[in-house]
Structures are given as structure tokens and as C-alpha cells.
């Protein structure tokens, strides 16, 4: 087992904001196409699932995922799709996948990035530079 179960990816912006305010950590919002977007899958496998990122995120970030799967077996509830679409309308109007948005606890954009073919260490530096 890798770190899949030690990460707490939220799926609701209001929950993320509440925890972000309490912990004083920014929110890392990830727009993903988990079953069709090659770079999204690589970002998940090469960055999000690494021990290094998991350890870093515990003390620095609130993780929020807006997933847009296409496969019938991976469909989200109608309620979750509505939440994800609302996030996309506000933060991903151009429909980029993957899109990584760093937000403050009020939901204001601090910076954005996407898939980069770099190590977890390098990716964490990119995220740090957005704060």
C-alpha cells in the first residue's frame, strides 16, 4: 500500500475553507480527469501519491479535489458533480486538466500551475512559490 489512505482529499470547498481557516494552511485545489487525462494520472501517481508529498501536505496544505471522470464505472454522485462544476465555473473557466490552484482560506486564488514532469521535491518548491 502506498500513501493513498493517508491523504485526506476533500471534495467540498466550504469544508476546505473551514479547515484552512482553523489550521491556517492554504487550499490545494486539483482539477482532475482521473480516468481519462494522462497528465492527471501522472500527476497523481508521480506527485500526490509520493511519501514526500503526503508528508509535506499534512503540515502545509488542505487538499481539495474536483474530479471529472468519464468512465461509467467512475461516475460521481449528481450532488458531487454539481459541486465540481461550480468549482470549475469559478476556478477553471478554460477547462484545463490537470489544473492545480492554490487558494487562501477565503477561496481567493494565490496561484496556479499544472502538470510538470518533475520530482515531488521540485513540485513542492513550485507550490511553495505560489504562496
N, C-alpha and C positions, 0 to 999 in steps of 0.2 A: 504494500500500500504506500502510495506516495502521499503528499500532503492534502489530497482532496478533502478529507474530512476535518482538517484543522483550520480550514478557512471559513469565514462566515460571510458569504456573499449575500447581501441584502437584495431585495427586489422592489422595495418601496422607498421613494425619495423622502417622504415625511419621516419614516423610521430612521433613515440615514442621517437626516438633518438633526434629529433629536439626539442621536448618539454622538454625532460630530460636535454638537454644542457641549455635551457633557464631558467628552474626552478631549476636546479642543484639537481634533485631528481633521484634516481636510477629507473630502469625499472623493474617492476614485470611481468615477462612473465609466463603465465599459459598455459600448455598443457592440454586440457580437452576433454573428450568424453561426451559431455553434455547430450546425450540421451541414453547412454549405460553403462557408467562407474560409478558404485555405489559410490566408494570413491570420484570421481569428483563431483558428485551430492551432496554428503555430505559436501565436502569442500566448494562448492558454497553456500549451504544453511546455514551451521553452522559457516562459517568464512566470506566469501566475502559479504554476504548479511546482516551481522550484522551492526547495527548502529555504534558499536565501531570500526569495521574495516573501514567502509565507512568514518567515521570522521578522523581516522588515515591516511588513504590513501590520502585524499585530500591535506594534508600538508607534505607528506613524499614519495609518490610513483607515478610513471606513470604506469598505468595499461594496459597491453597488453595481449590479449587472442588469443591463437591458438586453435580453436575448431575443433574436428574431429567427427562430428555427423554421425551416421549410418542410422538413420531413413529417409525414403524417404521425409517425410514432413519437415525435418530439414536440408535438404541439402543446402550447401553454394554455392555461385557462383563459376564458374570454376576459375575465377581470384583469389577469396579469398582462394580457396583450394590450388592453386599454391603457394600463399604467405605462407600459413600454412605449406605446405610440405617443402618449402625452410627453414622455421624456424626449422622444425623438423630435417632436414638434418644437420643443423648447431648445434642445441642445444639439440636435443633429439634423438640421433642416436640409442639408445637402445629401443626406443618406449615405455617409461614408461608413465602411466596415473594414476593419475594426476602427472605432473612434474611441479614444481614451480622453476623458475630460476630467480635469481636477477642479473641484468645486469647494468653496468655503462653506461654513455651516449654514449660511443663508441661501445657498444654492447659486451664488454668483460664480461665474467662470474665472478661474485663476489661470488656466492654460489648457492647451490641447496637444495631443500627439496621436500617433497611431502605431501600426506595426513597424518595428525596427528589427533588423537581423543582427542583434547584439546580445551580449551576455546579460544575465539578470542584474549583475553589478552595474553594467552600463545603463540598463533601463532604469534602475533605481536612481542613478545620477540624473537622467533625463527628467524623471518625475520630481526630484528634488529641485531642479532648476525652474520648474513651473510654479513653485510655491511663492 
